[in-house]
Amino acid sequence: MPRRGPEPVVAPRDGRAVTKAAKTAPVHGLSSVRKVGPTAQVRNQLLAAIQRGDFPPGSLLPSERVLCETFGVSRVSVREAISGLEAVGLVSVRHGRGAFVRSGLADPAGPFVKYLELHREELLELLKVRGALDELAAEEAALEGTADGLAQMIAARDAFAKAVESNDLEQMAATDVAFHVSISRCSDGQLLPQLLIELNGVLEESRRMTLAGAGRSDRSVKEHAAIVAAIVAHDPRGARRAVARHINSVIGWIQKFNPAGG
């Protein structure tokens, strides 16, 4: 019989009494869903967990109850997220038993390729919104960036380049987010960084796929360098152009992606 992961333990948070909704500890690196699109975020976190190997082929995902408490969402959101995984052939739902990660996936990228095919238009729209926010962040950084903020941005650029050099996909994804958020934090605003954090959470899985594309991560290193150069030169228009080129190159990759042709 397949084994579920260990049931979460009850743990107090910040010394306060634990409410019913807060009783379940995180499962396999999953965390509570914030604000934007609970179904999409649940689906993306489960996709990432399966891709990492937290739930290997043939294993049983945690029960609906455990997932609801872990993510802090309703059963409807969990069921819709699992239905999305089933639609791309990543899990098999057996009524009365639960959702199983499909066995016999010789190419782990296969289900994610299908996911991209099914959600291409959604991803393109989200990237356009992100691009507009990134351009604004870069312009403000060029105009009002503090010395400390610029130094942190440069460090974030270098951290991404190091992750690419070591070919660590998980670190590439994490440091790519950190780089773009660091630009928004160059000035003193609070809303823009928060918006970008939320939006990048929704784009988590697509970021892994694009960075895994042939030559994509090396191109991002060069594009990040161009963005930093314009910001450090206090060139707001140049910073906007550099960000636009970067986002448009990612959009172009998704638009041209052909699973049959590679």
GURO-704204 format. One record per residue: x, y, z of N, C-alpha, C, O in turn. Coordinates in steps of 0.1 Angstrom, whole numbers, padded with zeros to 4 digits, always signed. Layout:
<marfis>
XYZXYZXYZXYZ/...
</marfis>
This chain:
<marfis>
+0008-0012+0000+0000+0000+0000+0009+0013+0000+0019+0013+0007/+0006+0022-0008+0013+0035-0008+0012+0042+0006+0002+0041+0012/+0023+0048+0010+0023+0055+0023+0021+0070+0021+0027+0076+0012/+0013+0076+0029+0012+0090+0030+0024+0096+0037+0030+0088+0045/+0027+0108+0035+0037+0115+0043+0032+0115+0058+0020+0114+0060/+0042+0118+0067+0038+0119+0081+0028+0130+0083+0029+0140+0078/+0018+0127+0092+0008+0137+0096+0015+0149+0103+0023+0146+0111/+0011+0161+0100+0017+0172+0106+0015+0173+0121+0004+0168+0126/+0024+0178+0128+0022+0179+0143+0017+0193+0146+0019+0203+0139/+0011+0194+0158+0006+0207+0163+0017+0214+0169+0024+0209+0178/+0018+0227+0166+0029+0235+0171+0024+0249+0173+0018+0255+0165/+0027+0255+0185+0022+0269+0187+0030+0279+0179+0041+0276+0175/+0023+0290+0175+0030+0300+0166+0031+0313+0174+0021+0318+0179/+0043+0318+0176+0046+0331+0182+0040+0331+0197+0037+0341+0202/+0040+0319+0203+0035+0318+0217+0021+0320+0219+0016+0320+0230/+0013+0321+0208-0002+0323+0209-0009+0309+0208-0003+0300+0203/-0021+0309+0213-0029+0297+0212-0031+0293+0197-0032+0302+0188/-0031+0280+0194-0032+0276+0180-0047+0274+0177-0054+0268+0184/-0051+0281+0166-0065+0279+0162-0066+0267+0154-0056+0261+0150/-0078+0263+0151-0081+0250+0144-0074+0251+0130-0069+0241+0125/-0075+0263+0123-0069+0264+0110-0054+0264+0110-0048+0262+0099/-0048+0266+0122-0033+0267+0122-0026+0255+0128-0014+0255+0131/-0034+0243+0129-0028+0232+0136-0018+0224+0128-0010+0217+0134/-0019+0224+0115-0011+0216+0107+0002+0223+0103+0002+0234+0097/+0013+0216+0106+0026+0221+0102+0028+0219+0087+0022+0211+0081/+0038+0227+0081+0040+0226+0066+0044+0212+0062+0050+0205+0070/+0039+0207+0051+0042+0194+0045+0051+0195+0034+0048+0202+0024/+0063+0189+0035+0073+0188+0024+0075+0202+0018+0076+0204+0005/+0077+0212+0026+0081+0225+0021+0069+0234+0016+0072+0244+0010/+0057+0229+0017+0046+0237+0013+0042+0247+0024+0046+0245+0035/+0036+0258+0020+0033+0269+0029+0020+0275+0027+0013+0272+0016/+0015+0283+0036+0002+0289+0035+0001+0298+0022+0010+0304+0018/-0011+0298+0016-0014+0305+0004-0017+0320+0008-0024+0322+0017/-0011+0329+0001-0014+0343+0003-0022+0349-0008-0020+0347-0020/-0032+0357-0004-0040+0366-0012-0043+0362-0027-0055+0359-0029/-0033+0361-0036-0036+0360-0050-0038+0345-0054-0030+0337-0052/-0050+0343-0061-0052+0330-0067-0049+0317-0059-0039+0311-0063/-0057+0314-0049-0054+0302-0041-0053+0289-0049-0043+0281-0047/-0062+0287-0058-0061+0275-0066-0048+0274-0074-0042+0263-0074/-0044+0285-0081-0032+0285-0089-0020+0283-0080-0010+0276-0083/-0020+0289-0068-0008+0288-0059-0007+0274-0053+0004+0269-0052/-0018+0268-0050-0018+0254-0045-0012+0245-0056-0004+0236-0053/-0018+0246-0068-0013+0238-0079+0002+0240-0082+0009+0230-0084/+0006+0252-0081+0021+0255-0084+0030+0249-0073+0040+0244-0076/+0025+0250-0061+0034+0245-0050+0034+0229-0051+0045+0223-0048/+0023+0223-0054+0023+0209-0056+0032+0204-0068+0039+0194-0067/+0031+0212-0079+0039+0209-0090+0054+0210-0086+0062+0201-0090/+0058+0220-0079+0072+0222-0075+0076+0211-0066+0087+0206-0067/+0067+0206-0057+0071+0196-0047+0073+0182-0055+0082+0175-0052/+0064+0180-0065+0066+0168-0073+0078+0168-0081+0086+0158-0082/+0081+0180-0087+0093+0181-0095+0106+0179-0086+0116+0174-0091/+0106+0184-0074+0117+0182-0065+0119+0168-0061+0130+0164-0056/+0109+0159-0062+0109+0145-0058+0104+0143-0044+0105+0132-0039/+0097+0153-0038+0091+0152-0025+0080+0141-0026+0078+0134-0016/+0074+0140-0037+0063+0130-0039+0067+0122-0052+0064+0126-0063/+0074+0111-0050+0079+0104-0062+0068+0096-0069+0057+0095-0063/+0070+0092-0081+0060+0084-0089+0054+0073-0081+0062+0065-0074/+0041+0072-0081+0034+0061-0074+0030+0065-0059+0023+0057-0053/+0036+0076-0054+0032+0080-0041+0019+0087-0040+0014+0092-0050/+0013+0087-0028+0000+0093-0025+0002+0107-0020+0010+0108-0010/-0004+0116-0026-0004+0130-0020-0011+0130-0007-0019+0122-0004/-0008+0140+0002-0015+0142+0014-0030+0143+0012-0034+0147+0001/-0038+0139+0022-0052+0140+0021-0057+0154+0019-0050+0164+0021/-0070+0155+0014-0075+0169+0012-0075+0176+0025-0072+0188+0025/-0078+0170+0036-0078+0177+0049-0065+0183+0053-0064+0194+0057/-0054+0174+0051-0041+0179+0054-0037+0190+0045-0031+0200+0049/-0040+0189+0032-0036+0200+0022-0044+0213+0026-0038+0224+0025/-0057+0212+0029-0065+0224+0033-0058+0231+0044-0057+0243+0044/-0055+0223+0055-0049+0229+0067-0035+0235+0064-0031+0245+0069/-0027+0227+0056-0013+0232+0053-0014+0245+0045-0006+0254+0048/-0022+0246+0035-0023+0258+0026-0031+0269+0032-0030+0280+0028/-0040+0265+0041-0050+0275+0047-0060+0279+0037-0064+0291+0036/-0065+0269+0029-0075+0272+0018-0087+0263+0020-0086+0253+0028/-0097+0265+0012-0109+0256+0012-0107+0243+0005-0097+0242-0003/-0116+0233+0007-0115+0221+0000-0117+0223-0015-0111+0216-0024/-0125+0233-0019-0128+0236-0033-0115+0240-0040-0112+0235-0051/-0106+0248-0034-0094+0252-0040-0084+0240-0041-0078+0239-0051/-0084+0232-0031-0075+0220-0032-0080+0211-0043-0072+0205-0051/-0093+0208-0044-0099+0199-0054-0096+0205-0068-0093+0197-0077/-0098+0218-0070-0095+0224-0083-0081+0223-0087-0077+0220-0098/-0072+0225-0077-0057+0224-0080-0054+0209-0084-0046+0207-0093/-0059+0199-0077-0056+0185-0080-0062+0182-0093-0056+0174-0101/-0074+0187-0096-0080+0185-0109-0071+0190-0121-0070+0184-0131/-0064+0201-0118-0055+0207-0128-0043+0198-0130-0039+0197-0141/-0038+0192-0119-0027+0183-0120-0031+0170-0128-0023+0165-0136/-0043+0166-0125-0048+0154-0132-0050+0157-0147-0047+0148-0156/-0054+0169-0151-0056+0173-0164-0044+0173-0173-0044+0170-0185/-0032+0176-0166-0019+0176-0173-0012+0162-0172-0001+0160-0177/-0019+0152-0166-0014+0139-0166-0004+0136-0155+0004+0127-0156/-0003+0145-0145+0007+0144-0135+0003+0135-0123+0011+0128-0117/-0010+0135-0120-0015+0127-0109-0028+0119-0114-0034+0123-0124/-0031+0109-0107-0043+0101-0110-0051+0100-0098-0047+0096-0087/-0064+0105-0099-0073+0105-0087-0081+0093-0087-0088+0089-0096/-0080+0085-0076-0088+0073-0074-0098+0076-0063-0094+0078-0051/-0110+0076-0066-0121+0079-0057-0121+0070-0045-0120+0058-0046/-0121+0076-0033-0121+0069-0021-0107+0066-0016-0105+0061-0004/-0096+0068-0024-0083+0065-0020-0074+0078-0020-0065+0079-0012/-0076+0087-0030-0068+0099-0030-0061+0101-0044-0064+0095-0053/-0052+0111-0044-0045+0114-0056-0031+0108-0056-0023+0111-0046/-0027+0101-0066-0014+0094-0067-0006+0101-0078-0011+0104-0089/+0007+0103-0075+0016+0108-0086+0018+0096-0096+0021+0085-0092/+0016+0099-0109+0016+0089-0119+0030+0083-0120+0040+0089-0119/+0030+0069-0122+0042+0062-0124+0045+0061-0138+0037+0065-0147/+0058+0057-0141+0062+0055-0155+0064+0068-0163+0063+0068-0175/+0067+0079-0156+0071+0092-0163+0086+0092-0165+0093+0097-0158/+0089+0086-0177+0104+0085-0180+0110+0099-0182+0121+0102-0178/+0102+0109-0187+0107+0122-0189+0099+0131-0179+0088+0135-0181/+0106+0135-0167+0099+0143-0157+0094+0156-0163+0085+0162-0157/+0100+0161-0174+0095+0174-0179+0082+0173-0187+0075+0183-0189/+0078+0160-0191+0067+0158-0199+0054+0165-0194+0048+0173-0201/+0050+0162-0181+0038+0169-0176+0039+0184-0175+0029+0191-0176/+0051+0189-0173+0053+0203-0172+0052+0210-0185+0048+0221-0187/+0056+0203-0196+0055+0207-0209+0040+0209-0212+0035+0219-0218/+0032+0199-0209+0018+0199-0211+0011+0211-0203+0002+0217-0208/+0016+0213-0191+0011+0224-0182+0013+0237-0189+0004+0245-0190/+0025+0239-0195+0028+0251-0202+0019+0253-0214+0014+0264-0217/+0017+0242-0221+0008+0243-0233-0006+0247-0229-0013+0255-0236/-0011+0241-0218-0025+0244-0213-0027+0258-0208-0037+0264-0209/-0016+0264-0202-0017+0277-0195-0009+0288-0202-0006+0298-0195/-0005+0286-0214+0003+0296-0221-0003+0310-0221+0005+0319-0217/-0015+0311-0224-0021+0325-0224-0022+0331-0211-0019+0343-0209/-0025+0324-0201-0025+0329-0187-0011+0334-0183-0009+0345-0177/-0001+0326-0186+0013+0330-0183+0017+0342-0190+0024+0351-0185/+0014+0343-0203+0017+0355-0211+0011+0368-0205+0018+0378-0204/-0001+0367-0201-0008+0378-0195-0001+0382-0182+0001+0394-0179/+0002+0372-0173+0009+0375-0161+0022+0381-0163+0026+0391-0156/+0030+0377-0173+0043+0382-0176+0042+0397-0181+0051+0405-0178/+0032+0400-0188+0030+0414-0192+0027+0423-0181+0033+0434-0180/+0019+0418-0171+0017+0426-0159+0030+0427-0151+0033+0438-0146/+0037+0416-0150+0050+0417-0142+0059+0426-0149+0067+0434-0143/+0060+0426-0163+0069+0435-0170+0066+0450-0167+0075+0457-0166/+0053+0453-0167+0050+0467-0164+0054+0471-0150+0060+0482-0148/+0053+0462-0140+0057+0465-0127+0073+0466-0126+0078+0474-0119/+0079+0457-0133+0094+0456-0133+0100+0469-0139+0110+0474-0135/+0093+0474-0150+0098+0486-0156+0097+0498-0147+0106+0506-0146/+0086+0499-0140+0084+0510-0130+0094+0509-0119+0100+0519-0115/+0096+0497-0114+0106+0495-0104+0120+0499-0108+0127+0506-0101/+0124+0496-0120+0137+0499-0126+0139+0514-0127+0149+0520-0124/+0128+0520-0132+0128+0535-0134+0130+0542-0121+0138+0551-0119/+0123+0538-0111+0124+0544-0097+0137+0541-0091+0143+0550-0084/+0143+0529-0093+0156+0526-0088+0167+0535-0094+0176+0540-0087/+0166+0538-0107+0175+0546-0114+0174+0561-0109+0184+0568-0108/+0162+0565-0106+0160+0579-0101+0162+0581-0086+0168+0591-0082/+0158+0571-0078+0158+0573-0064+0165+0562-0056+0164+0562-0044/+0172+0553-0063+0179+0542-0056+0189+0547-0045+0197+0556-0048/+0188+0541-0034+0198+0544-0023+0211+0536-0025+0211+0526-0032/+0222+0540-0019+0234+0533-0021+0233+0519-0015+0238+0510-0022/+0226+0517-0004+0225+0504+0002+0216+0495-0008+0219+0484-0010/+0205+0501-0013+0196+0494-0022+0203+0489-0034+0201+0478-0039/+0211+0498-0040+0219+0495-0052+0229+0484-0050+0231+0475-0058/+0235+0484-0038+0245+0474-0034+0238+0460-0033+0244+0450-0037/+0226+0460-0027+0219+0447-0026+0214+0442-0039+0214+0430-0042/+0211+0451-0048+0207+0447-0062+0219+0441-0069+0217+0430-0076/+0230+0447-0068+0242+0441-0074+0246+0427-0069+0249+0418-0076/+0244+0426-0055+0247+0413-0049+0237+0402-0054+0240+0391-0056/+0224+0407-0056+0214+0397-0061+0217+0393-0075+0215+0382-0079/+0222+0403-0083+0226+0400-0097+0237+0389-0097+0236+0379-0105/+0247+0391-0088+0258+0382-0088+0254+0368-0083+0259+0358-0087/+0244+0368-0073+0240+0355-0068+0233+0347-0079+0234+0334-0079/+0225+0353-0087+0219+0346-0098+0229+0341-0108+0228+0330-0113/+0239+0349-0111+0249+0345-0121+0257+0332-0115+0261+0323-0123/+0259+0332-0102+0266+0321-0096+0257+0308-0097+0262+0298-0099/+0244+0310-0094+0235+0298-0095+0235+0293-0110+0234+0281-0111/+0235+0301-0120+0236+0297-0133+0249+0290-0136+0249+0279-0143/+0260+0295-0131+0273+0289-0133+0273+0275-0127+0279+0266-0133/+0266+0273-0116+0266+0260-0109+0255+0251-0114+0254+0239-0110/+0247+0256-0124+0236+0248-0130+0226+0243-0120+0221+0232-0121/+0223+0251-0109+0214+0247-0099+0200+0254-0102+0198+0266-0099/+0191+0246-0107+0178+0252-0112+0170+0258-0100+0164+0269-0102/+0170+0251-0089+0162+0257-0077+0168+0270-0073+0161+0280-0070/+0181+0271-0072+0188+0284-0068+0186+0294-0079+0184+0306-0076/+0186+0290-0092+0184+0300-0103+0170+0306-0101+0169+0319-0102/+0160+0298-0098+0146+0304-0097+0145+0313-0085+0140+0324-0086/+0151+0309-0074+0150+0317-0061+0158+0330-0063+0153+0341-0059/+0170+0329-0069+0178+0341-0070+0173+0351-0081+0175+0363-0081/+0166+0345-0091+0160+0353-0101+0149+0362-0095+0148+0374-0098/+0141+0356-0087+0130+0363-0080+0137+0374-0071+0133+0386-0071/+0147+0370-0063+0154+0379-0054+0160+0391-0062+0159+0402-0057/+0165+0389-0074+0171+0400-0082+0160+0410-0085+0162+0422-0083/+0149+0405-0091+0138+0414-0095+0132+0422-0083+0129+0434-0084/+0130+0415-0072+0125+0421-0060+0135+0432-0055+0131+0442-0050/+0148+0429-0056+0158+0438-0050+0157+0451-0058+0160+0462-0052/+0154+0451-0071+0153+0463-0078+0142+0472-0072+0143+0484-0071/+0130+0466-0069+0119+0473-0064+0122+0479-0050+0115+0488-0045/+0132+0473-0043+0135+0477-0030+0147+0487-0029+0151+0492-0019/+0151+0492-0041+0162+0501-0042+0158+0515-0036+0166+0522-0030/+0145+0518-0038+0139+0530-0032+0131+0527-0020+0131+0515-0016/+0125+0537-0014+0118+0535-0001+0104+0530-0002+0097+0528+0008/+0098+0527-0014+0084+0523-0015+0082+0509-0009+0091+0501-0009/+0070+0507-0004+0066+0494+0001+0057+0486-0007+0057+0474-0007/+0048+0493-0014+0037+0485-0022+0043+0478-0034+0039+0466-0036/+0052+0484-0041+0057+0477-0053+0065+0464-0050+0062+0454-0057/+0073+0464-0040+0080+0451-0037+0070+0440-0033+0071+0429-0037/+0059+0444-0026+0049+0434-0022+0041+0429-0034+0039+0417-0034/+0038+0438-0043+0031+0433-0055+0039+0424-0063+0034+0414-0068/+0052+0427-0064+0061+0418-0072+0063+0404-0065+0064+0394-0072/+0064+0404-0052+0065+0392-0045+0053+0383-0047+0054+0371-0050/+0041+0389-0046+0029+0381-0048+0028+0376-0063+0025+0364-0065/+0032+0384-0072+0031+0381-0086+0041+0370-0090+0038+0360-0097/+0053+0371-0084+0063+0361-0087+0060+0348-0081+0064+0337-0086/+0052+0348-0070+0047+0335-0064+0038+0328-0074+0039+0315-0075/+0030+0335-0081+0021+0329-0091+0029+0323-0103+0025+0313-0109/+0040+0330-0106+0048+0326-0117+0059+0316-0114+0068+0313-0123/+0059+0310-0102+0070+0302-0098+0073+0290-0107+0084+0288-0111/+0063+0283-0111+0065+0271-0119+0070+0275-0133+0079+0268-0139/+0064+0285-0139+0068+0289-0153+0082+0294-0153+0089+0292-0163/+0087+0300-0142+0101+0305-0141+0110+0293-0142+0120+0294-0149/+0107+0282-0135+0116+0270-0135+0117+0265-0150+0128+0262-0154/+0106+0265-0156+0106+0259-0170+0113+0268-0180+0121+0263-0188/+0112+0281-0179+0119+0290-0188+0134+0290-0185+0142+0289-0195/+0138+0289-0173+0152+0289-0169+0159+0276-0173+0171+0276-0176/+0151+0265-0174+0156+0252-0178+0158+0252-0193+0164+0242-0198/+0152+0261-0201+0153+0261-0215+0167+0263-0220+0175+0270-0213/+0171+0257-0231+0184+0258-0236+0188+0273-0238+0182+0280-0246/+0199+0277-0231+0205+0290-0233+0197+0301-0226+0202+0313-0226/+0185+0298-0220+0177+0308-0214+0184+0315-0202+0184+0327-0200/+0190+0307-0193+0196+0312-0181+0208+0321-0184+0210+0331-0177/+0216+0317-0194+0228+0325-0197+0223+0338-0203+0229+0349-0201/+0212+0338-0211+0207+0350-0216+0202+0360-0205+0204+0372-0206/+0196+0354-0195+0191+0362-0184+0202+0368-0176+0201+0380-0172/+0214+0361-0175+0225+0367-0168+0229+0380-0175+0232+0390-0169/+0230+0380-0189+0234+0392-0197+0223+0403-0195+0227+0414-0194/+0211+0399-0196+0200+0409-0195+0199+0415-0181+0197+0427-0180/+0202+0407-0171+0202+0413-0157+0214+0423-0156+0212+0434-0150/+0225+0420-0162+0236+0429-0162+0233+0442-0169+0237+0453-0164/+0226+0441-0180+0222+0454-0187+0212+0462-0179+0213+0474-0179/+0203+0456-0172+0194+0463-0163+0202+0470-0152+0199+0482-0149/+0211+0463-0145+0219+0469-0134+0227+0480-0140+0228+0491-0133/+0233+0479-0151+0242+0489-0157+0234+0502-0159+0239+0513-0155/+0222+0501-0164+0213+0513-0166+0209+0520-0153+0209+0532-0152/+0206+0511-0143+0201+0517-0130+0213+0524-0123+0211+0535-0118/+0224+0517-0123+0236+0523-0117+0240+0536-0124+0246+0545-0117/+0238+0537-0137+0241+0549-0144+0230+0560-0142+0231+0571-0148/+0220+0557-0134+0209+0566-0132+0202+0570-0145+0199+0582-0147/+0200+0560-0153+0194+0562-0166+0180+0556-0166+0179+0544-0169/+0169+0563-0162+0156+0557-0160+0150+0551-0173+0144+0540-0173/+0152+0558-0184+0147+0554-0197+0155+0541-0202+0149+0532-0207/+0168+0541-0200+0176+0530-0203+0172+0518-0195+0172+0506-0199/+0169+0520-0182+0165+0509-0173+0152+0503-0177+0150+0491-0177/+0143+0512-0181+0130+0506-0186+0132+0498-0199+0126+0487-0200/+0140+0503-0208+0143+0496-0220+0149+0482-0218+0146+0472-0224/+0159+0482-0208+0166+0469-0205+0156+0459-0199+0157+0447-0202/+0147+0464-0190+0137+0455-0184+0128+0449-0195+0124+0438-0196/+0123+0459-0204+0114+0455-0215+0120+0444-0224+0113+0434-0227/+0133+0446-0227+0140+0436-0235+0140+0422-0228+0138+0412-0234/+0143+0423-0215+0144+0410-0207+0130+0403-0207+0130+0391-0210/+0120+0410-0203+0107+0404-0202+0102+0399-0216+0096+0388-0217/+0104+0407-0226+0100+0403-0239+0107+0391-0245+0101+0383-0252/+0119+0389-0240+0126+0377-0245+0121+0364-0238+0120+0354-0244/+0116+0366-0226+0109+0355-0219+0096+0352-0225+0092+0340-0228/+0088+0363-0228+0075+0361-0235+0077+0354-0248+0069+0346-0252/+0087+0359-0255+0090+0353-0268+0093+0338-0268+0089+0330-0276/+0100+0334-0257+0103+0319-0255+0090+0311-0253+0089+0301-0259/+0081+0317-0245+0069+0310-0242+0060+0309-0255+0054+0299-0258/+0060+0321-0262+0051+0321-0274+0056+0311-0285+0048+0305-0292/+0069+0309-0286+0075+0301-0296+0077+0286-0292+0080+0277-0300/+0075+0284-0279+0077+0270-0274+0069+0260-0281+0057+0261-0282/+0076+0249-0285+0069+0238-0293+0074+0225-0287+0085+0221-0290/+0065+0218-0280+0069+0206-0273+0073+0195-0283+0081+0186-0280/+0068+0196-0296+0071+0186-0306+0085+0189-0312+0093+0179-0314/+0088+0202-0313+0101+0205-0320+0112+0209-0310+0123+0211-0314/+0108+0209-0297+0119+0212-0287+0121+0227-0285+0129+0231-0276/
</marfis>
